[in-house]
Amino acid sequence: MTTSPTAATRLPSAAQRKWLSRADDNGNLPTFWGTTGRTKEACISAGWAERRSEASCVITDAGRAALENHK
């Protein structure tokens, strides 16, 4: 998993934090959880999540750090 420079300089929105916080122990994020595609795409663009397939995303180390930095 990589860390994006963008991920290090900004924090996720409330909706993005809510989705990222739903990652399971393996880092898998919910596919259909009432989020908009925009929320997922913003997290992927920021480097907080990465797409494994069309229907699968995982949280990155940068995503975990962004959640920790927000506490």
N, C-alpha and C positions, 0 to 999 in steps of 0.2 A: 504494500500500500504506500502511496506517495503522499507527500505534503505539498500542497499548492501554495505559492506565495500569497494568493488571494485569501486562502483559508487562515493564514497567520495574521492577517491584518483586519479582518472583520469578524463579527459575531453573527450567528444565525438568528433569524427572526423567531418570534414565538412559535409560529406554525412549523418552521424548519426544526427548531429544538424539539418540539413535540414529536415529530416524525423520527428524528434521529434517536431520541430517547427510547423508541420502541424496538431498537435492535435487540435480537436475542443473544444468548451467550456465544453463538458462533458469528455474530456480527450481521446476520441477515436482517434486512429491513422489511416491513410489511409491504406487500405488493398493492393490496387494495385495503386502504385504511381510511378512506374519506379524505385523503390528501389530493390536492390538484396536481396535475402533471407539472405545473409550474414550480411547485414546492420541491418535488423530486429533482427536476432539471436544475433548479438553482443550487441545490445541495451538491449535485454532481459537478456542476460548473465551478463551484467554490472549492471542490476537492474534499468535501466532507463525506461523500458517498461515491461509490463507483458501481457502474452497471456491470453485472456478470452475464446477463442475457437480457432479452427484451422484457422479461417479466421478473427479473431478479436484481436486487441491489444490496450492497453491503456497506456498512459504515467503515470509514477509514480511520487511521490513527489521528488524522487532522480533525475528523468529525468528533471523535472522543475528546480530543483536547479542547475543541470549541465548546462542547458541553461542560467540561470541567472549568473552563475559564469563565463561564457565565454564572457559576454558582457563587 
